[in-house]
Amino acid sequence: MPAPPPPSDGRAPAVSAPPVRERVLCFAAGTHIGTAQGETPVEALRPGDLVMTVHGGPLLQPLVWVGRMEVDVSRLRNRAAIAPILIRAGALGSDLPRRDLRVSPNHALFLGGRLVPAGLLVNGTSIIQEGWCRHVSYHHIELAEHGLVLAEGAVSETYLDAGNRYLFDNAAIAPIAVDFGAHRTLRRSSASPCAPLLAEGDPALAIIRRRLPDGLRTTG
């Protein structure tokens, strides 16, 4: 079946593909990442660019890969698994993030010494899911090892190679039939997260939720 024509805004369309079981962890286009040149939109970053890191080692580390995918959320059966999470400025406390931050539901922020998927922080007020979103441009950045960078000032994970790199198509064509709600699996034995990853029901998650600013706590 031929691909649909490009949208009027010039973006290449997302196209169908056989279902696969993956979790996607990305920044939405427009997210500012701390770099040697100052805060830079994630979509403008390229391999070799130096980004600020906070997980140990050199403060500035070069990107080894950048990925991009265009997702037609309106055509997905389970939109909640992929529609962006909007973290409003200041929602995490200490005036962070400095600006509104949009990430995929499974993209983790570093809070309380743990990696916390953004979807687990939704509270319906300061952290919400954009269920109305019809299309999103997702981007990710990779260091030599899984690490932590600053996204709108908030500490956030980089790409962890879990065997799903093929989902990112830098020709701007990505599957729309992906099972984005599947459990996260590390298919590469060499892939190791830089901090523990929390899941729903973890006692540490409840503690982190309670530490959110007053009036901005989750109901979970």
GROMACS elastic network, one bead per residue, 0.5 to 0.9 nm:
[ bonds ]
;  ai    aj funct       b0    kb
    3     6     6  0.87356   500
    3    13     6  0.79913   500
    3    14     6  0.88101   500
    3    15     6  0.67897   500
    3    16     6  0.89760   500
    4     7     6  0.87352   500
    4    13     6  0.69492   500
    4    14     6  0.86915   500
    4    15     6  0.77916   500
    5     8     6  0.89091   500
    5    12     6  0.81069   500
    5    13     6  0.72787   500
    6     9     6  0.79890   500
    6    10     6  0.62305   500
    6    11     6  0.61065   500
    6    12     6  0.51145   500
    6    13     6  0.54795   500
    7    10     6  0.56943   500
    7    11     6  0.58413   500
    7    12     6  0.68951   500
    7    13     6  0.67432   500
    8    11     6  0.75413   500
    9    12     6  0.89851   500
   10    13     6  0.89934   500
   11    70     6  0.81491   500
   11   172     6  0.76456   500
   12    70     6  0.75898   500
   12   171     6  0.79237   500
   12   172     6  0.56531   500
   12   173     6  0.64673   500
   13    70     6  0.68737   500
   13    71     6  0.80308   500
   13    72     6  0.76510   500
   13   172     6  0.72285   500
   13   173     6  0.61456   500
   13   174     6  0.80310   500
   14    69     6  0.80020   500
   14    70     6  0.55711   500
   14    71     6  0.56129   500
   14    72     6  0.58377   500
   14   172     6  0.73548   500
   14   174     6  0.50401   500
   14   175     6  0.61693   500
   14   176     6  0.62981   500
   15    71     6  0.85257   500
   15    72     6  0.81629   500
   15   173     6  0.64054   500
   15   174     6  0.60800   500
   15   175     6  0.54473   500
   15   176     6  0.59772   500
   15   177     6  0.84851   500
   16    19     6  0.87911   500
   16   174     6  0.77942   500
   16   175     6  0.51263   500
   16   176     6  0.51707   500
   16   177     6  0.58541   500
   16   178     6  0.86861   500
   17    20     6  0.85780   500
   17   174     6  0.80806   500
   17   176     6  0.66147   500
   17   177     6  0.58253   500
   17   178     6  0.74265   500
   18   175     6  0.78698   500
   18   176     6  0.89708   500
   18   177     6  0.64932   500
   18   178     6  0.73838   500
   19   175     6  0.83111   500
   19   176     6  0.85324   500
   19   177     6  0.52097   500
   19   179     6  0.61566   500
   20   177     6  0.77185   500
   20   178     6  0.52572   500
   20   179     6  0.56732   500
   20   180     6  0.83276   500
   20   182     6  0.88092   500
   21   178     6  0.66842   500
   21   179     6  0.50004   500
   21   180     6  0.67848   500
   21   181     6  0.77410   500
   21   182     6  0.53556   500
   21   183     6  0.77638   500
   21   184     6  0.87978   500
   22   162     6  0.88533   500
   22   163     6  0.87771   500
   22   164     6  0.67091   500
   22   167     6  0.87767   500
   22   178     6  0.70707   500
   22   179     6  0.60809   500
   22   180     6  0.55551   500
   22   181     6  0.72498   500
   22   182     6  0.55848   500
   22   183     6  0.71156   500
   22   184     6  0.67173   500
   22   185     6  0.78061   500
   23    81     6  0.86642   500
   23    82     6  0.89097   500
   23   106     6  0.67775   500
   23   164     6  0.80611   500
   23   178     6  0.88548   500
   23   179     6  0.76089   500
   23   180     6  0.50065   500
   23   181     6  0.62554   500
   23   182     6  0.59369   500
   23   183     6  0.66128   500
   23   184     6  0.55452   500
   23   185     6  0.81141   500
   24    82     6  0.76788   500
   24   104     6  0.70164   500
   24   105     6  0.81423   500
   24   106     6  0.64047   500
   24   107     6  0.73212   500
   24   164     6  0.80499   500
   24   167     6  0.83686   500
   24   180     6  0.62807   500
   24   181     6  0.86239   500
   24   184     6  0.86911   500
   25   103     6  0.76471   500
   25   104     6  0.57215   500
   25   105     6  0.73597   500
   25   106     6  0.53197   500
   25   108     6  0.75181   500
   25   117     6  0.88431   500
   25   138     6  0.86488   500
   25   139     6  0.87044   500
   25   140     6  0.75047   500
   25   157     6  0.89042   500
   25   158     6  0.87159   500
   25   159     6  0.72763   500
   25   160     6  0.86929   500
   26    68     6  0.87154   500
   26   102     6  0.89899   500
   26   103     6  0.57483   500
   26   104     6  0.53405   500
   26   105     6  0.85392   500
   26   106     6  0.79771   500
   26   107     6  0.57869   500
   26   138     6  0.55774   500
   26   139     6  0.54046   500
   26   140     6  0.51542   500
   26   141     6  0.84800   500
   26   158     6  0.85698   500
   26   159     6  0.78581   500
   27    30     6  0.83299   500
   27    31     6  0.64361   500
   27    42     6  0.74711   500
   27    84     6  0.87938   500
   27   101     6  0.84017   500
   27   102     6  0.63992   500
   27   104     6  0.64667   500
   27   107     6  0.75966   500
   27   137     6  0.84823   500
   27   138     6  0.55840   500
   27   139     6  0.52268   500
   27   140     6  0.60395   500
   27   141     6  0.88483   500
   27   151     6  0.85759   500
   28    31     6  0.61249   500
   28    42     6  0.81228   500
   28    43     6  0.87103   500
   28    84     6  0.73510   500
   28   101     6  0.82127   500
   28   102     6  0.54500   500
   28   103     6  0.53304   500
   28   104     6  0.72172   500
   28   136     6  0.68588   500
   28   137     6  0.57991   500
   28   139     6  0.61317   500
   28   140     6  0.86791   500
   29    32     6  0.87583   500
   29    41     6  0.72324   500
   29    42     6  0.63997   500
   29    43     6  0.59175   500
   29   102     6  0.81972   500
   29   103     6  0.89595   500
   29   136     6  0.77754   500
   29   137     6  0.55683   500
   29   138     6  0.59483   500
   29   139     6  0.65169   500
   30    40     6  0.87778   500
   30    41     6  0.52653   500
   30    42     6  0.64503   500
   30    43     6  0.70128   500
   30   101     6  0.87607   500
   30   102     6  0.84146   500
   31    40     6  0.79206   500
   31    41     6  0.53624   500
   31    42     6  0.56296   500
   31    43     6  0.80737   500
   31    99     6  0.89587   500
   31   100     6  0.85442   500
   31   101     6  0.64460   500
   31   102     6  0.69622   500
   31   103     6  0.84437   500
   31   151     6  0.65485   500
   31   152     6  0.66878   500
   32    39     6  0.53703   500
   32    42     6  0.58963   500
   32    99     6  0.89029   500
   32   101     6  0.86025   500
   32   150     6  0.82119   500
   32   151     6  0.56529   500
   32   152     6  0.53492   500
   32   153     6  0.83230   500
   33    38     6  0.80810   500
   33    39     6  0.52138   500
   33    40     6  0.52370   500
   33    41     6  0.61890   500
   33    42     6  0.60261   500
   33    45     6  0.88097   500
   33    51     6  0.74284   500
   33    52     6  0.81362   500
   33   149     6  0.72752   500
   33   150     6  0.56534   500
   33   152     6  0.63844   500
   33   153     6  0.78243   500
   34    37     6  0.79851   500
   34    38     6  0.57773   500
   34    40     6  0.64579   500
   34    51     6  0.59032   500
   34    52     6  0.54436   500
   34    53     6  0.83154   500
   34   149     6  0.70808   500
   34   150     6  0.53237   500
   34   151     6  0.65883   500
   34   152     6  0.76639   500
   34   153     6  0.74027   500
   35    38     6  0.50280   500
   35    39     6  0.57910   500
   35    40     6  0.66288   500
   35    49     6  0.76509   500
   35    50     6  0.57465   500
   35    52     6  0.51702   500
   35    53     6  0.87863   500
   35    60     6  0.75479   500
   35   150     6  0.85823   500
   36    39     6  0.82448   500
   36    49     6  0.79807   500
   36    50     6  0.55971   500
   36    51     6  0.59013   500
   36    52     6  0.67612   500
   36    60     6  0.68982   500
   37    40     6  0.74679   500
   37    50     6  0.81564   500
   37    51     6  0.85133   500
   38    51     6  0.89363   500
   39   150     6  0.89447   500
   39   151     6  0.85787   500
   39   152     6  0.79572   500
   40    43     6  0.83779   500
   40    44     6  0.68654   500
   40    45     6  0.72815   500
   41    44     6  0.54939   500
   41    45     6  0.70897   500
   42    45     6  0.54727   500
   42    46     6  0.89062   500
   42   139     6  0.67746   500
   42   140     6  0.76304   500
   42   141     6  0.79913   500
   42   151     6  0.89037   500
   43    46     6  0.83445   500
   43    66     6  0.87729   500
   43    68     6  0.80329   500
   43   138     6  0.86649   500
   43   139     6  0.65477   500
   43   140     6  0.86347   500
   45    48     6  0.87264   500
   45    49     6  0.65645   500
   45    63     6  0.84815   500
   45    66     6  0.73500   500
   45   141     6  0.81417   500
   46    49     6  0.57677   500
   46    63     6  0.71777   500
   46    64     6  0.84443   500
   46    65     6  0.73514   500
   46    66     6  0.63299   500
   46   141     6  0.86279   500
   47    50     6  0.86595   500
   47    62     6  0.71321   500
   47    64     6  0.50355   500
   47    65     6  0.51552   500
   47    66     6  0.63294   500
   47   141     6  0.84758   500
   47   142     6  0.85644   500
   48    61     6  0.86288   500
   48    63     6  0.50221   500
   48    64     6  0.62081   500
   48    65     6  0.81749   500
   49    61     6  0.80047   500
   49    62     6  0.52803   500
   49    63     6  0.56093   500
   49    64     6  0.84908   500
   50    60     6  0.55585   500
   50    61     6  0.51173   500
   50    63     6  0.64001   500
   51    59     6  0.80384   500
   51    60     6  0.53226   500
   51    61     6  0.55482   500
   51    62     6  0.62676   500
   51    63     6  0.71455   500
   51   149     6  0.72201   500
   51   150     6  0.85206   500
   52    58     6  0.86433   500
   52    59     6  0.55729   500
   52    61     6  0.66471   500
   52   148     6  0.85259   500
   52   149     6  0.59171   500
   52   150     6  0.68022   500
   53    56     6  0.73678   500
   53    57     6  0.81901   500
   53    58     6  0.74834   500
   53    59     6  0.52745   500
   53    60     6  0.60818   500
   53    61     6  0.68135   500
   53   147     6  0.71702   500
   53   148     6  0.55403   500
   53   150     6  0.70477   500
   53   155     6  0.88082   500
   54    57     6  0.81629   500
   54    58     6  0.86943   500
   54    59     6  0.67351   500
   54   147     6  0.76916   500
   54   148     6  0.55724   500
   54   149     6  0.61467   500
   54   150     6  0.79037   500
   54   155     6  0.77014   500
   55    59     6  0.86545   500
   55   147     6  0.58091   500
   55   148     6  0.54642   500
   55   149     6  0.79836   500
   55   194     6  0.75838   500
   56    59     6  0.74508   500
   56   147     6  0.84847   500
   56   148     6  0.88909   500
   57    60     6  0.85666   500
   57    61     6  0.84839   500
   58    61     6  0.62627   500
   61   143     6  0.72332   500
   61   144     6  0.85215   500
   62   142     6  0.87782   500
   62   143     6  0.65373   500
   62   144     6  0.79712   500
   63    66     6  0.73789   500
   63   141     6  0.66764   500
   63   142     6  0.56260   500
   63   144     6  0.73455   500
   64   141     6  0.78507   500
   64   142     6  0.56924   500
   64   143     6  0.54082   500
   64   144     6  0.62422   500
   65   140     6  0.84094   500
   65   141     6  0.59887   500
   65   142     6  0.51351   500
   65   143     6  0.72093   500
   65   144     6  0.88996   500
   65   159     6  0.89691   500
   66   139     6  0.72613   500
   66   140     6  0.56853   500
   66   142     6  0.61980   500
   66   159     6  0.87529   500
   66   168     6  0.89300   500
   66   170     6  0.85217   500
   67   138     6  0.82459   500
   67   139     6  0.54987   500
   67   140     6  0.51185   500
   67   141     6  0.64321   500
   67   142     6  0.84144   500
   67   165     6  0.79312   500
   67   167     6  0.88534   500
   67   168     6  0.53253   500
   67   169     6  0.68413   500
   67   170     6  0.61864   500
   68   137     6  0.72179   500
   68   138     6  0.56769   500
   68   140     6  0.65228   500
   68   167     6  0.86693   500
   68   168     6  0.51712   500
   68   169     6  0.58924   500
   68   170     6  0.53544   500
   68   171     6  0.82343   500
   68   172     6  0.65946   500
   68   173     6  0.88255   500
   68   174     6  0.86028   500
   69   136     6  0.84344   500
   69   137     6  0.59727   500
   69   138     6  0.52983   500
   69   139     6  0.65143   500
   69   167     6  0.72933   500
   69   168     6  0.50699   500
   69   169     6  0.56762   500
   69   170     6  0.68723   500
   69   171     6  0.83956   500
   69   172     6  0.55489   500
   69   173     6  0.64557   500
   69   174     6  0.54213   500
   69   175     6  0.85020   500
   70   135     6  0.73794   500
   70   136     6  0.60639   500
   70   138     6  0.62873   500
   70   139     6  0.88601   500
   70   168     6  0.86032   500
   70   169     6  0.83928   500
   70   172     6  0.57863   500
   70   173     6  0.62694   500
   70   174     6  0.58213   500
   70   175     6  0.84196   500
   70   176     6  0.87642   500
   71    74     6  0.87212   500
   71    75     6  0.89226   500
   71    76     6  0.89160   500
   71    82     6  0.85485   500
   71   134     6  0.84833   500
   71   135     6  0.57240   500
   71   136     6  0.54339   500
   71   137     6  0.63748   500
   71   138     6  0.75307   500
   71   173     6  0.84177   500
   71   174     6  0.65482   500
   71   175     6  0.73047   500
   71   176     6  0.61281   500
   72    75     6  0.58320   500
   72    76     6  0.71673   500
   72   134     6  0.61704   500
   72   136     6  0.68238   500
   72   137     6  0.89857   500
   72   174     6  0.89290   500
   72   175     6  0.87342   500
   72   176     6  0.62200   500
   73    76     6  0.53435   500
   73    77     6  0.85865   500
   73    78     6  0.87127   500
   73    79     6  0.61046   500
   73    82     6  0.71994   500
   73    83     6  0.65278   500
   73   133     6  0.68263   500
   73   135     6  0.52047   500
   73   136     6  0.70680   500
   73   176     6  0.74679   500
   74    77     6  0.82152   500
   74    79     6  0.73768   500
   74   132     6  0.87191   500
   74   133     6  0.75103   500
   74   135     6  0.68512   500
   75    78     6  0.89972   500
   75    79     6  0.83119   500
   75   134     6  0.81721   500
   75   176     6  0.69603   500
   75   177     6  0.82063   500
   76    79     6  0.56161   500
   76    82     6  0.85784   500
   76   176     6  0.62915   500
   76   177     6  0.64219   500
   76   178     6  0.83099   500
   77    80     6  0.88724   500
   77   177     6  0.81325   500
   78    81     6  0.57619   500
   78    82     6  0.75779   500
   78    83     6  0.89818   500
   78   179     6  0.81110   500
   78   180     6  0.80132   500
   78   181     6  0.77969   500
   79    82     6  0.55597   500
   79    83     6  0.55970   500
   79   131     6  0.71670   500
   79   133     6  0.89584   500
   79   180     6  0.88846   500
   80    83     6  0.55882   500
   80    84     6  0.84859   500
   80   105     6  0.79942   500
   80   129     6  0.76940   500
   80   130     6  0.87142   500
   80   131     6  0.69686   500
   80   181     6  0.82798   500
   81    84     6  0.88616   500
   81   104     6  0.82960   500
   81   105     6  0.65449   500
   81   106     6  0.81524   500
   81   119     6  0.87993   500
   81   179     6  0.80983   500
   81   180     6  0.54422   500
   81   182     6  0.86936   500
   82    85     6  0.87315   500
   82   104     6  0.59864   500
   82   105     6  0.61749   500
   82   106     6  0.82251   500
   82   180     6  0.61463   500
   82   181     6  0.76785   500
   83   103     6  0.87415   500
   83   104     6  0.65770   500
   83   105     6  0.70981   500
   83   129     6  0.66710   500
   83   130     6  0.59590   500
   83   131     6  0.61785   500
   83   132     6  0.82920   500
   83   133     6  0.64480   500
   83   134     6  0.81921   500
   83   135     6  0.84725   500
   83   136     6  0.77347   500
   84   102     6  0.59614   500
   84   103     6  0.54276   500
   84   105     6  0.62557   500
   84   119     6  0.89146   500
   84   128     6  0.86304   500
   84   129     6  0.58994   500
   84   130     6  0.55723   500
   84   131     6  0.78746   500
   84   133     6  0.75327   500
   84   136     6  0.76348   500
   85   101     6  0.80693   500
   85   102     6  0.55003   500
   85   103     6  0.54349   500
   85   104     6  0.59051   500
   85   105     6  0.57449   500
   85   118     6  0.66109   500
   85   119     6  0.65478   500
   85   122     6  0.76486   500
   85   127     6  0.69931   500
   85   128     6  0.57423   500
   85   130     6  0.61245   500
   85   131     6  0.89389   500
   86   100     6  0.68073   500
   86   101     6  0.58312   500
   86   103     6  0.69279   500
   86   104     6  0.89562   500
   86   118     6  0.87848   500
   86   122     6  0.86311   500
   86   126     6  0.79716   500
   86   127     6  0.56360   500
   86   128     6  0.53106   500
   86   129     6  0.59350   500
   86   130     6  0.67099   500
   87    90     6  0.82873   500
   87    91     6  0.63633   500
   87    92     6  0.80518   500
   87    97     6  0.75353   500
   87    99     6  0.86695   500
   87   100     6  0.57033   500
   87   101     6  0.50473   500
   87   102     6  0.62429   500
   87   103     6  0.82319   500
   87   118     6  0.82549   500
   87   121     6  0.88903   500
   87   122     6  0.83565   500
   87   126     6  0.62883   500
   87   128     6  0.67390   500
   87   129     6  0.87460   500
   88    91     6  0.54825   500
   88    92     6  0.84460   500
   88    96     6  0.85981   500
   88    97     6  0.71525   500
   88    98     6  0.86394   500
   88    99     6  0.68933   500
   88   101     6  0.63553   500
   88   102     6  0.85572   500
   88   125     6  0.87729   500
   88   126     6  0.53784   500
   88   127     6  0.61366   500
   88   128     6  0.83781   500
   89    92     6  0.79468   500
   89    93     6  0.89918   500
   89    95     6  0.68571   500
   89    96     6  0.59870   500
   89    98     6  0.52789   500
   89   101     6  0.72062   500
   89   126     6  0.81647   500
   89   152     6  0.87317   500
   90    93     6  0.54174   500
   90    94     6  0.67258   500
   90    97     6  0.53344   500
   90    98     6  0.63661   500
   90    99     6  0.76619   500
   90   100     6  0.82286   500
   90   126     6  0.84289   500
   90   213     6  0.84997   500
   91    94     6  0.86231   500
   91    95     6  0.74222   500
   91    96     6  0.64373   500
   91    97     6  0.69026   500
   91   100     6  0.89009   500
   91   126     6  0.56568   500
   91   127     6  0.69191   500
   91   212     6  0.72009   500
   91   213     6  0.68564   500
   91   216     6  0.67020   500
   92    95     6  0.72312   500
   92    96     6  0.53934   500
   92    97     6  0.66080   500
   92   111     6  0.88368   500
   92   126     6  0.89554   500
   92   154     6  0.82384   500
   92   211     6  0.85579   500
   92   212     6  0.57940   500
   92   213     6  0.67889   500
   92   216     6  0.85332   500
   93    96     6  0.55641   500
   93    97     6  0.79853   500
   93   211     6  0.83353   500
   93   212     6  0.62504   500
   93   213     6  0.55293   500
   94    97     6  0.82896   500
   94   213     6  0.87375   500
   95    98     6  0.59423   500
   95    99     6  0.89492   500
   96    99     6  0.75369   500
   96   100     6  0.89526   500
   96   152     6  0.75954   500
   96   153     6  0.63395   500
   96   154     6  0.58187   500
   97   100     6  0.65042   500
   97   101     6  0.66349   500
   97   151     6  0.76447   500
   97   152     6  0.53200   500
   97   153     6  0.54747   500
   97   154     6  0.50950   500
   97   155     6  0.88510   500
   98   101     6  0.83783   500
   98   151     6  0.89791   500
   98   152     6  0.54497   500
   98   153     6  0.58701   500
   98   154     6  0.76543   500
   99   152     6  0.58109   500
   99   153     6  0.82053   500
  100   152     6  0.75270   500
  101   151     6  0.75177   500
  101   152     6  0.64948   500
  101   154     6  0.86822   500
  103   106     6  0.81115   500
  103   107     6  0.61616   500
  103   108     6  0.86814   500
  103   118     6  0.73111   500
  103   138     6  0.80235   500
  104   107     6  0.53256   500
  104   108     6  0.87823   500
  104   117     6  0.86837   500
  104   118     6  0.73162   500
  104   119     6  0.78366   500
  104   138     6  0.78352   500
  105   108     6  0.81936   500
  105   117     6  0.63872   500
  105   118     6  0.52559   500
  105   120     6  0.79041   500
  105   129     6  0.81204   500
  106   116     6  0.84096   500
  106   118     6  0.60640   500
  106   119     6  0.62184   500
  106   120     6  0.84849   500
  106   180     6  0.89294   500
  106   181     6  0.86809   500
  106   184     6  0.87049   500
  107   115     6  0.88844   500
  107   116     6  0.78965   500
  107   117     6  0.51821   500
  107   118     6  0.58547   500
  107   119     6  0.79816   500
  107   156     6  0.80642   500
  107   157     6  0.73760   500
  107   158     6  0.89690   500
  108   111     6  0.89866   500
  108   114     6  0.88859   500
  108   115     6  0.52625   500
  108   118     6  0.56910   500
  108   119     6  0.86778   500
  108   156     6  0.61940   500
  108   157     6  0.58974   500
  108   158     6  0.88628   500
  108   197     6  0.80465   500
  109   114     6  0.80117   500
  109   115     6  0.55019   500
  109   116     6  0.52372   500
  109   117     6  0.63435   500
  109   118     6  0.66023   500
  109   148     6  0.87272   500
  109   154     6  0.75049   500
  109   155     6  0.59905   500
  109   157     6  0.62005   500
  110   113     6  0.63084   500
  110   114     6  0.54968   500
  110   116     6  0.62557   500
  110   117     6  0.89415   500
  110   148     6  0.77159   500
  110   154     6  0.80677   500
  110   155     6  0.54517   500
  110   156     6  0.55626   500
  110   157     6  0.70514   500
  110   195     6  0.82783   500
  111   114     6  0.54273   500
  111   115     6  0.64115   500
  111   116     6  0.66332   500
  111   155     6  0.78557   500
  111   156     6  0.89094   500
  111   208     6  0.69680   500
  112   115     6  0.82962   500
  112   204     6  0.82986   500
  112   205     6  0.89837   500
  112   207     6  0.85915   500
  112   208     6  0.63804   500
  113   195     6  0.70909   500
  113   196     6  0.78445   500
  114   195     6  0.57148   500
  114   196     6  0.52470   500
  114   197     6  0.60416   500
  114   198     6  0.66703   500
  114   204     6  0.84279   500
  114   205     6  0.88199   500
  115   156     6  0.81855   500
  115   157     6  0.76479   500
  115   193     6  0.88130   500
  115   194     6  0.85515   500
  115   195     6  0.61421   500
  115   196     6  0.59230   500
  115   198     6  0.60427   500
  116   119     6  0.84130   500
  116   120     6  0.70709   500
  116   121     6  0.79276   500
  116   196     6  0.87645   500
  116   197     6  0.62738   500
  116   198     6  0.54594   500
  116   199     6  0.75353   500
  116   205     6  0.77134   500
  116   208     6  0.89624   500
  117   120     6  0.56877   500
  117   121     6  0.74167   500
  117   197     6  0.79745   500
  117   198     6  0.73525   500
  117   199     6  0.78132   500
  118   121     6  0.54129   500
  118   122     6  0.70997   500
  118   127     6  0.85747   500
  119   122     6  0.56528   500
  119   127     6  0.87942   500
  119   128     6  0.84876   500
  119   129     6  0.77514   500
  120   123     6  0.87063   500
  120   199     6  0.78442   500
  120   200     6  0.69099   500
  120   205     6  0.84101   500
  120   218     6  0.86188   500
  120   220     6  0.85674   500
  121   127     6  0.66999   500
  121   128     6  0.84492   500
  121   209     6  0.70254   500
  121   217     6  0.82648   500
  121   218     6  0.63259   500
  121   220     6  0.86169   500
  122   125     6  0.80158   500
  122   126     6  0.78967   500
  122   128     6  0.52202   500
  122   129     6  0.69997   500
  122   217     6  0.86495   500
  122   218     6  0.62199   500
  122   219     6  0.85105   500
  122   220     6  0.89048   500
  123   126     6  0.66623   500
  123   127     6  0.54567   500
  123   128     6  0.63275   500
  123   216     6  0.69624   500
  123   217     6  0.61861   500
  123   219     6  0.61217   500
  123   220     6  0.80802   500
  124   127     6  0.59680   500
  124   128     6  0.50197   500
  124   129     6  0.78546   500
  124   216     6  0.87735   500
  124   218     6  0.76317   500
  124   219     6  0.86209   500
  125   128     6  0.62273   500
  125   215     6  0.88496   500
  125   216     6  0.68109   500
  125   217     6  0.87722   500
  125   218     6  0.88114   500
  126   215     6  0.89532   500
  126   216     6  0.59905   500
  126   217     6  0.85332   500
  127   216     6  0.79943   500
  127   218     6  0.85277   500
  128   131     6  0.87129   500
  129   132     6  0.85501   500
  129   133     6  0.89535   500
  130   133     6  0.54526   500
  131   134     6  0.82725   500
  133   136     6  0.72331   500
  137   172     6  0.88214   500
  138   168     6  0.88095   500
  139   168     6  0.82494   500
  140   158     6  0.70301   500
  140   159     6  0.60408   500
  140   168     6  0.86737   500
  141   158     6  0.57980   500
  141   159     6  0.56096   500
  142   145     6  0.75377   500
  142   146     6  0.72181   500
  142   147     6  0.83680   500
  142   158     6  0.56140   500
  142   160     6  0.72188   500
  142   161     6  0.85058   500
  143   146     6  0.62782   500
  143   147     6  0.69388   500
  143   158     6  0.70036   500
  143   159     6  0.74874   500
  143   160     6  0.88113   500
  144   147     6  0.86031   500
  145   158     6  0.86751   500
  145   159     6  0.87394   500
  145   160     6  0.77791   500
  145   191     6  0.82138   500
  145   192     6  0.81845   500
  145   193     6  0.86010   500
  145   194     6  0.82317   500
  146   157     6  0.73263   500
  146   158     6  0.59032   500
  146   159     6  0.63999   500
  146   160     6  0.54499   500
  146   161     6  0.82478   500
  146   191     6  0.78358   500
  146   192     6  0.70041   500
  146   193     6  0.58790   500
  146   194     6  0.57692   500
  147   156     6  0.83400   500
  147   157     6  0.57982   500
  147   158     6  0.54995   500
  147   159     6  0.80073   500
  147   160     6  0.84101   500
  147   193     6  0.76947   500
  147   194     6  0.57528   500
  147   195     6  0.86707   500
  148   155     6  0.61827   500
  148   156     6  0.53756   500
  148   158     6  0.58642   500
  148   194     6  0.79078   500
  149   153     6  0.86617   500
  149   154     6  0.80381   500
  149   155     6  0.56178   500
  149   156     6  0.54499   500
  149   157     6  0.62799   500
  149   158     6  0.67427   500
  150   154     6  0.52581   500
  150   156     6  0.60425   500
  150   157     6  0.86002   500
  151   154     6  0.51466   500
  151   155     6  0.63004   500
  151   156     6  0.62511   500
  152   155     6  0.84807   500
  153   156     6  0.89527   500
  157   160     6  0.82905   500
  157   193     6  0.89842   500
  157   194     6  0.84334   500
  159   162     6  0.88593   500
  160   163     6  0.88169   500
  160   186     6  0.85486   500
  160   191     6  0.66286   500
  160   192     6  0.75975   500
  160   193     6  0.69681   500
  161   164     6  0.67616   500
  161   165     6  0.66823   500
  161   186     6  0.75475   500
  161   187     6  0.80847   500
  161   188     6  0.70723   500
  161   190     6  0.87988   500
  161   191     6  0.60157   500
  161   192     6  0.86897   500
  162   165     6  0.75924   500
  162   184     6  0.81200   500
  162   185     6  0.64264   500
  162   187     6  0.50452   500
  162   188     6  0.57946   500
  162   189     6  0.88130   500
  162   191     6  0.65205   500
  163   166     6  0.77440   500
  163   185     6  0.84902   500
  163   186     6  0.70294   500
  163   187     6  0.53339   500
  163   188     6  0.62789   500
  164   167     6  0.57445   500
  164   168     6  0.79404   500
  164   187     6  0.85548   500
  165   168     6  0.57209   500
  165   169     6  0.85003   500
  166   169     6  0.68101   500
  166   174     6  0.89880   500
  167   174     6  0.62676   500
  167   175     6  0.70160   500
  167   178     6  0.87261   500
  168   171     6  0.88231   500
  168   172     6  0.80296   500
  168   173     6  0.80916   500
  168   174     6  0.65257   500
  168   175     6  0.89860   500
  169   172     6  0.54283   500
  169   173     6  0.55956   500
  169   174     6  0.58699   500
  170   173     6  0.73065   500
  170   174     6  0.88230   500
  171   174     6  0.86262   500
  175   178     6  0.60607   500
  176   179     6  0.88724   500
  177   180     6  0.85085   500
  178   181     6  0.86175   500
  179   182     6  0.58830   500
  180   183     6  0.86137   500
  181   184     6  0.86997   500
  182   185     6  0.87697   500
  185   188     6  0.89235   500
  186   189     6  0.69462   500
  186   190     6  0.87293   500
  186   191     6  0.64400   500
  186   192     6  0.78857   500
  187   190     6  0.86866   500
  187   191     6  0.76806   500
  188   191     6  0.52805   500
  188   192     6  0.85934   500
  189   192     6  0.76538   500
  192   195     6  0.86615   500
  193   196     6  0.69945   500
  193   197     6  0.77051   500
  194   197     6  0.89847   500
  198   201     6  0.85840   500
  198   202     6  0.64093   500
  198   204     6  0.76505   500
  198   205     6  0.66937   500
  199   202     6  0.57820   500
  199   205     6  0.74634   500
  200   203     6  0.87297   500
  200   205     6  0.71714   500
  200   206     6  0.89110   500
  201   204     6  0.85322   500
  201   205     6  0.71565   500
  201   206     6  0.78541   500
  202   205     6  0.53623   500
  202   206     6  0.71227   500
  203   206     6  0.54297   500
  203   207     6  0.67639   500
  204   207     6  0.51384   500
  204   208     6  0.63241   500
  204   209     6  0.87075   500
  205   208     6  0.50904   500
  205   209     6  0.61598   500
  205   210     6  0.86612   500
  206   209     6  0.50936   500
  206   210     6  0.62713   500
  206   211     6  0.87841   500
  206   220     6  0.76981   500
  207   210     6  0.51917   500
  207   211     6  0.64664   500
  208   211     6  0.51651   500
  208   212     6  0.68812   500
  209   212     6  0.54962   500
  209   217     6  0.60582   500
  209   218     6  0.62600   500
  209   219     6  0.88366   500
  209   220     6  0.81241   500
  210   213     6  0.80553   500
  210   214     6  0.84788   500
  210   217     6  0.63240   500
  210   218     6  0.79257   500
  211   214     6  0.81218   500
  211   217     6  0.78256   500
  212   215     6  0.82600   500
  212   216     6  0.61507   500
  212   217     6  0.55024   500
  212   218     6  0.82470   500
  213   216     6  0.54134   500
  213   217     6  0.67084   500
  214   217     6  0.65303   500
  215   218     6  0.89582   500
  217   220     6  0.85659   500
